[in-house]
Amino acid sequence: MDQAVKYKNGRTLTGIVVSDVNDKTIVVRVETLVKHPLLKKYIRRHKKFTAHDPNNEGKVGDKVAIIEFRPMSRNKRWHIVSVLEKAV
């Protein structure tokens, strides 16, 4: 977790953990609202990010904050900062 403090300038996102099957890795689903150019309605878009979780503290359903980080593997470029809400 100390290394994440060094990278404070990176983007920070919040999302819901959708998978914690792998060791020290979680998959976080981040939702954003995008305005439709013609209809002017807001549309929900989502994207999945693979994040490094060194202590395996993120469980499915938890709301977490992730930060941009150096590449840890082929797909893993994010690091968990904190668990904001635990799942029920």
Biopython code that builds the backbone (N, CA, C, O; Angstrom):
import numpy as np
from Bio.PDB.StructureBuilder import StructureBuilder

atoms = [
    (1, "MET", "N", (0.816, -1.189, 0.000)),
    (1, "MET", "CA", (0.000, 0.000, 0.000)),
    (1, "MET", "C", (0.861, 1.254, 0.000)),
    (1, "MET", "O", (0.400, 2.313, -0.424)),
    (2, "ASP", "N", (2.109, 1.157, 0.469)),
    (2, "ASP", "CA", (2.981, 2.319, 0.514)),
    (2, "ASP", "C", (3.278, 2.834, -0.889)),
    (2, "ASP", "O", (3.420, 4.039, -1.095)),
    (3, "GLN", "N", (3.374, 1.916, -1.857)),
    (3, "GLN", "CA", (3.694, 2.320, -3.212)),
    (3, "GLN", "C", (2.585, 3.146, -3.832)),
    (3, "GLN", "O", (2.861, 4.015, -4.658)),
    (4, "ALA", "N", (1.332, 2.898, -3.456)),
    (4, "ALA", "CA", (0.214, 3.645, -4.019)),
    (4, "ALA", "C", (0.278, 5.104, -3.627)),
    (4, "ALA", "O", (-0.206, 5.959, -4.369)),
    (5, "VAL", "N", (0.865, 5.414, -2.479)),
    (5, "VAL", "CA", (0.972, 6.793, -2.025)),
    (5, "VAL", "C", (1.904, 7.576, -2.945)),
    (5, "VAL", "O", (1.700, 8.774, -3.144)),
    (6, "LYS", "N", (2.919, 6.929, -3.509)),
    (6, "LYS", "CA", (3.860, 7.596, -4.401)),
    (6, "LYS", "C", (3.178, 8.088, -5.671)),
    (6, "LYS", "O", (3.615, 9.076, -6.263)),
    (7, "TYR", "N", (2.117, 7.415, -6.097)),
    (7, "TYR", "CA", (1.465, 7.709, -7.360)),
    (7, "TYR", "C", (0.178, 8.513, -7.162)),
    (7, "TYR", "O", (-0.837, 8.211, -7.790)),
    (8, "LYS", "N", (0.205, 9.519, -6.309)),
    (8, "LYS", "CA", (-1.001, 10.293, -6.024)),
    (8, "LYS", "C", (-1.480, 11.094, -7.220)),
    (8, "LYS", "O", (-2.646, 11.485, -7.265)),
    (9, "ASN", "N", (-0.601, 11.352, -8.202)),
    (9, "ASN", "CA", (-0.993, 12.161, -9.341)),
    (9, "ASN", "C", (-1.822, 11.394, -10.357)),
    (9, "ASN", "O", (-2.373, 11.995, -11.279)),
    (10, "GLY", "N", (-1.921, 10.088, -10.208)),
    (10, "GLY", "CA", (-2.685, 9.279, -11.147)),
    (10, "GLY", "C", (-4.179, 9.474, -10.967)),
    (10, "GLY", "O", (-4.628, 10.020, -9.959)),
    (11, "ARG", "N", (-4.950, 9.020, -11.955)),
    (11, "ARG", "CA", (-6.406, 9.102, -11.873)),
    (11, "ARG", "C", (-6.915, 8.203, -10.759)),
    (11, "ARG", "O", (-6.369, 7.126, -10.521)),
    (12, "THR", "N", (-7.944, 8.641, -10.089)),
    (12, "THR", "CA", (-8.595, 7.839, -9.059)),
    (12, "THR", "C", (-10.026, 7.571, -9.490)),
    (12, "THR", "O", (-10.743, 8.491, -9.880)),
    (13, "LEU", "N", (-10.446, 6.303, -9.420)),
    (13, "LEU", "CA", (-11.801, 5.909, -9.793)),
    (13, "LEU", "C", (-12.427, 5.125, -8.649)),
    (13, "LEU", "O", (-11.723, 4.522, -7.839)),
    (14, "THR", "N", (-13.744, 5.138, -8.589)),
    (14, "THR", "CA", (-14.454, 4.311, -7.612)),
    (14, "THR", "C", (-15.381, 3.373, -8.364)),
    (14, "THR", "O", (-15.968, 3.737, -9.383)),
    (15, "GLY", "N", (-15.501, 2.155, -7.840)),
    (15, "GLY", "CA", (-16.343, 1.176, -8.492)),
    (15, "GLY", "C", (-16.657, 0.010, -7.575)),
    (15, "GLY", "O", (-16.267, -0.009, -6.408)),
    (16, "ILE", "N", (-17.363, -0.951, -8.120)),
    (16, "ILE", "CA", (-17.811, -2.124, -7.383)),
    (16, "ILE", "C", (-16.954, -3.323, -7.803)),
    (16, "ILE", "O", (-16.698, -3.525, -8.990)),
    (17, "VAL", "N", (-16.517, -4.109, -6.824)),
    (17, "VAL", "CA", (-15.738, -5.316, -7.112)),
    (17, "VAL", "C", (-16.680, -6.381, -7.664)),
    (17, "VAL", "O", (-17.682, -6.726, -7.037)),
    (18, "VAL", "N", (-16.345, -6.898, -8.851)),
    (18, "VAL", "CA", (-17.179, -7.933, -9.462)),
    (18, "VAL", "C", (-16.514, -9.300, -9.429)),
    (18, "VAL", "O", (-17.179, -10.311, -9.654)),
    (19, "SER", "N", (-15.200, -9.352, -9.150)),
    (19, "SER", "CA", (-14.510, -10.628, -9.067)),
    (19, "SER", "C", (-13.298, -10.504, -8.158)),
    (19, "SER", "O", (-12.554, -9.525, -8.210)),
    (20, "ASP", "N", (-13.118, -11.536, -7.311)),
    (20, "ASP", "CA", (-11.931, -11.588, -6.450)),
    (20, "ASP", "C", (-11.344, -13.009, -6.443)),
    (20, "ASP", "O", (-10.746, -13.436, -5.456)),
    (21, "VAL", "N", (-11.522, -13.722, -7.544)),
    (21, "VAL", "CA", (-11.108, -15.119, -7.635)),
    (21, "VAL", "C", (-9.588, -15.250, -7.609)),
    (21, "VAL", "O", (-9.050, -16.128, -6.934)),
    (22, "ASN", "N", (-8.894, -14.375, -8.344)),
    (22, "ASN", "CA", (-7.441, -14.472, -8.439)),
    (22, "ASN", "C", (-6.768, -13.943, -7.177)),
    (22, "ASN", "O", (-7.310, -13.083, -6.482)),
    (23, "ASP", "N", (-5.587, -14.467, -6.894)),
    (23, "ASP", "CA", (-4.833, -14.042, -5.722)),
    (23, "ASP", "C", (-4.237, -12.653, -5.963)),
    (23, "ASP", "O", (-3.599, -12.416, -6.989)),
    (24, "LYS", "N", (-4.444, -11.748, -5.024)),
    (24, "LYS", "CA", (-3.916, -10.379, -5.060)),
    (24, "LYS", "C", (-4.409, -9.576, -6.254)),
    (24, "LYS", "O", (-3.748, -8.629, -6.679)),
    (25, "THR", "N", (-5.560, -9.943, -6.796)),
    (25, "THR", "CA", (-6.133, -9.243, -7.937)),
    (25, "THR", "C", (-7.646, -9.153, -7.777)),
    (25, "THR", "O", (-8.300, -10.115, -7.374)),
    (26, "ILE", "N", (-8.188, -7.988, -8.097)),
    (26, "ILE", "CA", (-9.643, -7.832, -8.127)),
    (26, "ILE", "C", (-10.034, -7.190, -9.455)),
    (26, "ILE", "O", (-9.234, -6.501, -10.087)),
    (27, "VAL", "N", (-11.273, -7.427, -9.864)),
    (27, "VAL", "CA", (-11.824, -6.785, -11.049)),
    (27, "VAL", "C", (-12.876, -5.806, -10.570)),
    (27, "VAL", "O", (-13.812, -6.182, -9.865)),
    (28, "VAL", "N", (-12.717, -4.532, -10.959)),
    (28, "VAL", "CA", (-13.591, -3.462, -10.497)),
    (28, "VAL", "C", (-14.380, -2.923, -11.678)),
    (28, "VAL", "O", (-13.808, -2.596, -12.718)),
    (29, "ARG", "N", (-15.709, -2.831, -11.514)),
    (29, "ARG", "CA", (-16.578, -2.271, -12.549)),
    (29, "ARG", "C", (-16.852, -0.812, -12.208)),
    (29, "ARG", "O", (-17.406, -0.504, -11.152)),
    (30, "VAL", "N", (-16.460, 0.080, -13.109)),
    (30, "VAL", "CA", (-16.628, 1.519, -12.904)),
    (30, "VAL", "C", (-17.694, 2.021, -13.861)),
    (30, "VAL", "O", (-17.600, 1.802, -15.069)),
    (31, "GLU", "N", (-18.715, 2.700, -13.324)),
    (31, "GLU", "CA", (-19.790, 3.242, -14.149)),
    (31, "GLU", "C", (-19.621, 4.744, -14.316)),
    (31, "GLU", "O", (-19.251, 5.448, -13.377)),
    (32, "THR", "N", (-19.895, 5.223, -15.525)),
    (32, "THR", "CA", (-19.875, 6.659, -15.795)),
    (32, "THR", "C", (-21.156, 7.036, -16.509)),
    (32, "THR", "O", (-21.775, 6.208, -17.176)),
    (33, "LEU", "N", (-21.551, 8.290, -16.365)),
    (33, "LEU", "CA", (-22.714, 8.810, -17.070)),
    (33, "LEU", "C", (-22.236, 9.652, -18.241)),
    (33, "LEU", "O", (-21.423, 10.562, -18.076)),
    (34, "VAL", "N", (-22.755, 9.336, -19.440)),
    (34, "VAL", "CA", (-22.378, 10.051, -20.649)),
    (34, "VAL", "C", (-23.637, 10.627, -21.271)),
    (34, "VAL", "O", (-24.654, 9.942, -21.378)),
    (35, "LYS", "N", (-23.570, 11.882, -21.680)),
    (35, "LYS", "CA", (-24.725, 12.518, -22.296)),
    (35, "LYS", "C", (-24.803, 12.138, -23.768)),
    (35, "LYS", "O", (-23.823, 12.269, -24.502)),
    (36, "HIS", "N", (-25.976, 11.666, -24.201)),
    (36, "HIS", "CA", (-26.178, 11.293, -25.589)),
    (36, "HIS", "C", (-26.174, 12.561, -26.439)),
    (36, "HIS", "O", (-26.846, 13.532, -26.091)),
    (37, "PRO", "N", (-25.429, 12.571, -27.546)),
    (37, "PRO", "CA", (-25.302, 13.816, -28.310)),
    (37, "PRO", "C", (-26.593, 14.298, -28.965)),
    (37, "PRO", "O", (-26.793, 15.503, -29.119)),
    (38, "LEU", "N", (-27.466, 13.380, -29.351)),
    (38, "LEU", "CA", (-28.691, 13.771, -30.032)),
    (38, "LEU", "C", (-29.882, 13.865, -29.076)),
    (38, "LEU", "O", (-30.634, 14.839, -29.108)),
    (39, "LEU", "N", (-30.047, 12.859, -28.237)),
    (39, "LEU", "CA", (-31.213, 12.799, -27.364)),
    (39, "LEU", "C", (-31.051, 13.613, -26.084)),
    (39, "LEU", "O", (-32.040, 13.902, -25.411)),
    (40, "LYS", "N", (-29.825, 13.983, -25.739)),
    (40, "LYS", "CA", (-29.518, 14.777, -24.538)),
    (40, "LYS", "C", (-29.886, 14.057, -23.243)),
    (40, "LYS", "O", (-30.058, 14.691, -22.202)),
    (41, "LYS", "N", (-30.005, 12.738, -23.311)),
    (41, "LYS", "CA", (-30.245, 11.953, -22.106)),
    (41, "LYS", "C", (-28.927, 11.385, -21.621)),
    (41, "LYS", "O", (-27.979, 11.238, -22.392)),
    (42, "TYR", "N", (-28.874, 11.067, -20.342)),
    (42, "TYR", "CA", (-27.666, 10.469, -19.795)),
    (42, "TYR", "C", (-27.733, 8.949, -19.892)),
    (42, "TYR", "O", (-28.739, 8.333, -19.540)),
    (43, "ILE", "N", (-26.657, 8.366, -20.372)),
    (43, "ILE", "CA", (-26.564, 6.921, -20.558)),
    (43, "ILE", "C", (-25.495, 6.389, -19.618)),
    (43, "ILE", "O", (-24.437, 6.999, -19.465)),
    (44, "ARG", "N", (-25.772, 5.247, -18.985)),
    (44, "ARG", "CA", (-24.785, 4.603, -18.113)),
    (44, "ARG", "C", (-23.832, 3.761, -18.945)),
    (44, "ARG", "O", (-24.244, 2.868, -19.686)),
    (45, "ARG", "N", (-22.554, 4.065, -18.807)),
    (45, "ARG", "CA", (-21.515, 3.268, -19.452)),
    (45, "ARG", "C", (-20.689, 2.619, -18.353)),
    (45, "ARG", "O", (-20.521, 3.205, -17.283)),
    (46, "HIS", "N", (-20.174, 1.431, -18.595)),
    (46, "HIS", "CA", (-19.332, 0.796, -17.582)),
    (46, "HIS", "C", (-18.108, 0.186, -18.233)),
    (46, "HIS", "O", (-18.112, -0.151, -19.417)),
    (47, "LYS", "N", (-17.060, 0.052, -17.434)),
    (47, "LYS", "CA", (-15.817, -0.537, -17.884)),
    (47, "LYS", "C", (-15.218, -1.301, -16.721)),
    (47, "LYS", "O", (-15.355, -0.892, -15.568)),
    (48, "LYS", "N", (-14.555, -2.408, -17.014)),
    (48, "LYS", "CA", (-13.932, -3.218, -15.971)),
    (48, "LYS", "C", (-12.435, -2.952, -15.938)),
    (48, "LYS", "O", (-11.775, -2.904, -16.977)),
    (49, "PHE", "N", (-11.912, -2.781, -14.739)),
    (49, "PHE", "CA", (-10.486, -2.566, -14.530)),
    (49, "PHE", "C", (-9.950, -3.667, -13.618)),
    (49, "PHE", "O", (-10.595, -4.042, -12.639)),
    (50, "THR", "N", (-8.773, -4.177, -13.946)),
    (50, "THR", "CA", (-8.105, -5.163, -13.107)),
    (50, "THR", "C", (-7.152, -4.416, -12.192)),
    (50, "THR", "O", (-6.299, -3.667, -12.670)),
    (51, "ALA", "N", (-7.281, -4.606, -10.885)),
    (51, "ALA", "CA", (-6.488, -3.850, -9.913)),
    (51, "ALA", "C", (-5.713, -4.791, -9.001)),
    (51, "ALA", "O", (-6.155, -5.901, -8.702)),
    (52, "HIS", "N", (-4.551, -4.322, -8.569)),
    (52, "HIS", "CA", (-3.705, -5.073, -7.640)),
    (52, "HIS", "C", (-4.231, -4.888, -6.221)),
    (52, "HIS", "O", (-4.455, -3.762, -5.777)),
    (53, "ASP", "N", (-4.425, -5.988, -5.519)),
    (53, "ASP", "CA", (-4.941, -5.984, -4.147)),
    (53, "ASP", "C", (-3.997, -6.830, -3.293)),
    (53, "ASP", "O", (-4.254, -8.019, -3.107)),
    (54, "PRO", "N", (-2.909, -6.252, -2.768)),
    (54, "PRO", "CA", (-1.873, -7.052, -2.110)),
    (54, "PRO", "C", (-2.338, -7.790, -0.861)),
    (54, "PRO", "O", (-1.796, -8.847, -0.537)),
    (55, "ASN", "N", (-3.335, -7.254, -0.151)),
    (55, "ASN", "CA", (-3.792, -7.882, 1.094)),
    (55, "ASN", "C", (-5.077, -8.679, 0.921)),
    (55, "ASN", "O", (-5.634, -9.166, 1.905)),
    (56, "ASN", "N", (-5.559, -8.821, -0.307)),
    (56, "ASN", "CA", (-6.827, -9.511, -0.592)),
    (56, "ASN", "C", (-7.963, -8.973, 0.270)),
    (56, "ASN", "O", (-8.732, -9.751, 0.836)),
    (57, "GLU", "N", (-8.076, -7.648, 0.376)),
    (57, "GLU", "CA", (-9.118, -7.055, 1.225)),
    (57, "GLU", "C", (-10.411, -6.763, 0.473)),
    (57, "GLU", "O", (-11.455, -6.600, 1.105)),
    (58, "GLY", "N", (-10.374, -6.692, -0.851)),
    (58, "GLY", "CA", (-11.584, -6.432, -1.629)),
    (58, "GLY", "C", (-12.358, -7.705, -1.888)),
    (58, "GLY", "O", (-11.804, -8.681, -2.394)),
    (59, "LYS", "N", (-13.640, -7.705, -1.543)),
    (59, "LYS", "CA", (-14.520, -8.849, -1.787)),
    (59, "LYS", "C", (-15.611, -8.439, -2.763)),
    (59, "LYS", "O", (-15.847, -7.249, -2.967)),
    (60, "VAL", "N", (-16.274, -9.413, -3.364)),
    (60, "VAL", "CA", (-17.322, -9.144, -4.350)),
    (60, "VAL", "C", (-18.425, -8.299, -3.714)),
    (60, "VAL", "O", (-18.929, -8.630, -2.640)),
    (61, "GLY", "N", (-18.794, -7.214, -4.379)),
    (61, "GLY", "CA", (-19.844, -6.336, -3.897)),
    (61, "GLY", "C", (-19.327, -5.121, -3.142)),
    (61, "GLY", "O", (-20.092, -4.186, -2.907)),
    (62, "ASP", "N", (-18.058, -5.101, -2.755)),
    (62, "ASP", "CA", (-17.489, -3.954, -2.042)),
    (62, "ASP", "C", (-17.332, -2.766, -2.984)),
    (62, "ASP", "O", (-17.069, -2.933, -4.175)),
    (63, "LYS", "N", (-17.496, -1.569, -2.435)),
    (63, "LYS", "CA", (-17.222, -0.345, -3.180)),
    (63, "LYS", "C", (-15.793, 0.072, -2.838)),
    (63, "LYS", "O", (-15.469, 0.270, -1.668)),
    (64, "VAL", "N", (-14.936, 0.206, -3.857)),
    (64, "VAL", "CA", (-13.521, 0.482, -3.621)),
    (64, "VAL", "C", (-13.055, 1.678, -4.439)),
    (64, "VAL", "O", (-13.680, 2.056, -5.430)),
    (65, "ALA", "N", (-11.945, 2.264, -4.003)),
    (65, "ALA", "CA", (-11.269, 3.318, -4.756)),
    (65, "ALA", "C", (-9.985, 2.725, -5.322)),
    (65, "ALA", "O", (-9.236, 2.054, -4.611)),
    (66, "ILE", "N", (-9.734, 2.977, -6.606)),
    (66, "ILE", "CA", (-8.515, 2.491, -7.242)),
    (66, "ILE", "C", (-7.769, 3.676, -7.849)),
    (66, "ILE", "O", (-8.363, 4.705, -8.174)),
    (67, "ILE", "N", (-6.451, 3.509, -7.994)),
    (67, "ILE", "CA", (-5.610, 4.582, -8.526)),
    (67, "ILE", "C", (-4.728, 4.012, -9.627)),
    (67, "ILE", "O", (-4.358, 2.838, -9.596)),
    (68, "GLU", "N", (-4.393, 4.857, -10.604)),
    (68, "GLU", "CA", (-3.481, 4.434, -11.665)),
    (68, "GLU", "C", (-2.142, 4.060, -11.078)),
    (68, "GLU", "O", (-1.686, 4.662, -10.106)),
    (69, "PHE", "N", (-1.508, 3.057, -11.676)),
    (69, "PHE", "CA", (-0.294, 2.512, -11.099)),
    (69, "PHE", "C", (0.589, 2.006, -12.230)),
    (69, "PHE", "O", (0.149, 1.927, -13.377)),
    (70, "ARG", "N", (1.814, 1.668, -11.917)),
    (70, "ARG", "CA", (2.699, 1.108, -12.936)),
    (70, "ARG", "C", (2.168, -0.256, -13.366)),
    (70, "ARG", "O", (1.459, -0.902, -12.595)),
    (71, "PRO", "N", (2.489, -0.707, -14.563)),
    (71, "PRO", "CA", (2.011, -2.016, -15.008)),
    (71, "PRO", "C", (2.532, -3.149, -14.122)),
    (71, "PRO", "O", (3.740, -3.312, -13.947)),
    (72, "MET", "N", (1.603, -3.924, -13.570)),
    (72, "MET", "CA", (1.961, -5.067, -12.734)),
    (72, "MET", "C", (1.968, -6.357, -13.561)),
    (72, "MET", "O", (2.710, -7.292, -13.259)),
    (73, "SER", "N", (1.140, -6.397, -14.601)),
    (73, "SER", "CA", (1.089, -7.549, -15.502)),
    (73, "SER", "C", (0.517, -7.058, -16.829)),
    (73, "SER", "O", (0.467, -5.854, -17.081)),
    (74, "ARG", "N", (0.094, -7.979, -17.664)),
    (74, "ARG", "CA", (-0.407, -7.610, -18.989)),
    (74, "ARG", "C", (-1.614, -6.682, -18.913)),
    (74, "ARG", "O", (-1.704, -5.724, -19.681)),
    (75, "ASN", "N", (-2.545, -6.953, -17.997)),
    (75, "ASN", "CA", (-3.776, -6.158, -17.906)),
    (75, "ASN", "C", (-3.873, -5.310, -16.650)),
    (75, "ASN", "O", (-4.729, -4.430, -16.569)),
    (76, "LYS", "N", (-3.023, -5.554, -15.679)),
    (76, "LYS", "CA", (-3.176, -4.924, -14.363)),
    (76, "LYS", "C", (-2.376, -3.625, -14.293)),
    (76, "LYS", "O", (-1.148, -3.646, -14.208)),
    (77, "ARG", "N", (-3.101, -2.467, -14.329)),
    (77, "ARG", "CA", (-2.456, -1.163, -14.266)),
    (77, "ARG", "C", (-3.073, -0.277, -13.196)),
    (77, "ARG", "O", (-2.881, 0.939, -13.213)),
    (78, "TRP", "N", (-3.800, -0.862, -12.279)),
    (78, "TRP", "CA", (-4.464, -0.116, -11.211)),
    (78, "TRP", "C", (-4.117, -0.748, -9.876)),
    (78, "TRP", "O", (-3.732, -1.916, -9.811)),
    (79, "HIS", "N", (-4.256, 0.032, -8.808)),
    (79, "HIS", "CA", (-3.909, -0.420, -7.460)),
    (79, "HIS", "C", (-5.047, 0.008, -6.539)),
    (79, "HIS", "O", (-5.539, 1.132, -6.643)),
    (80, "ILE", "N", (-5.464, -0.875, -5.646)),
    (80, "ILE", "CA", (-6.550, -0.538, -4.713)),
    (80, "ILE", "C", (-6.021, 0.447, -3.677)),
    (80, "ILE", "O", (-4.937, 0.256, -3.125)),
    (81, "VAL", "N", (-6.797, 1.510, -3.414)),
    (81, "VAL", "CA", (-6.425, 2.506, -2.409)),
    (81, "VAL", "C", (-7.111, 2.195, -1.088)),
    (81, "VAL", "O", (-6.470, 2.133, -0.039)),
    (82, "SER", "N", (-8.438, 1.999, -1.153)),
    (82, "SER", "CA", (-9.183, 1.702, 0.069)),
    (82, "SER", "C", (-10.523, 1.075, -0.268)),
    (82, "SER", "O", (-11.028, 1.200, -1.384)),
    (83, "VAL", "N", (-11.085, 0.399, 0.722)),
    (83, "VAL", "CA", (-12.431, -0.147, 0.608)),
    (83, "VAL", "C", (-13.369, 0.893, 1.215)),
    (83, "VAL", "O", (-13.296, 1.167, 2.413)),
    (84, "LEU", "N", (-14.252, 1.476, 0.398)),
    (84, "LEU", "CA", (-15.131, 2.538, 0.865)),
    (84, "LEU", "C", (-16.354, 2.005, 1.599)),
    (84, "LEU", "O", (-16.748, 2.546, 2.632)),
    (85, "GLU", "N", (-16.959, 0.934, 1.059)),
    (85, "GLU", "CA", (-18.126, 0.305, 1.676)),
    (85, "GLU", "C", (-17.994, -1.206, 1.543)),
    (85, "GLU", "O", (-17.637, -1.720, 0.483)),
    (86, "LYS", "N", (-18.288, -1.909, 2.632)),
    (86, "LYS", "CA", (-18.293, -3.366, 2.593)),
    (86, "LYS", "C", (-19.630, -3.853, 2.048)),
    (86, "LYS", "O", (-20.654, -3.195, 2.230)),
    (87, "ALA", "N", (-19.623, -5.001, 1.382)),
    (87, "ALA", "CA", (-20.854, -5.604, 0.873)),
    (87, "ALA", "C", (-21.651, -6.179, 2.032)),
    (87, "ALA", "O", (-21.087, -6.580, 3.050)),
    (88, "VAL", "N", (-22.953, -6.216, 1.869)),
    (88, "VAL", "CA", (-23.826, -6.733, 2.935)),
    (88, "VAL", "C", (-23.759, -8.234, 2.956)),
    (88, "VAL", "O", (-24.419, -8.870, 3.778)),
]
sb = StructureBuilder()
sb.init_structure("model")
sb.init_model(0)
sb.init_chain("A")
sb.init_seg("    ")
for serial, (resi, resn, name, xyz) in enumerate(atoms, 1):
    if name == "N":
        sb.init_residue(resn, " ", resi, " ")
    sb.init_atom(name, np.array(xyz, "f"), 0.0, 1.0, " ", f" {name:<3s}", serial, name[0])
structure = sb.get_structure()
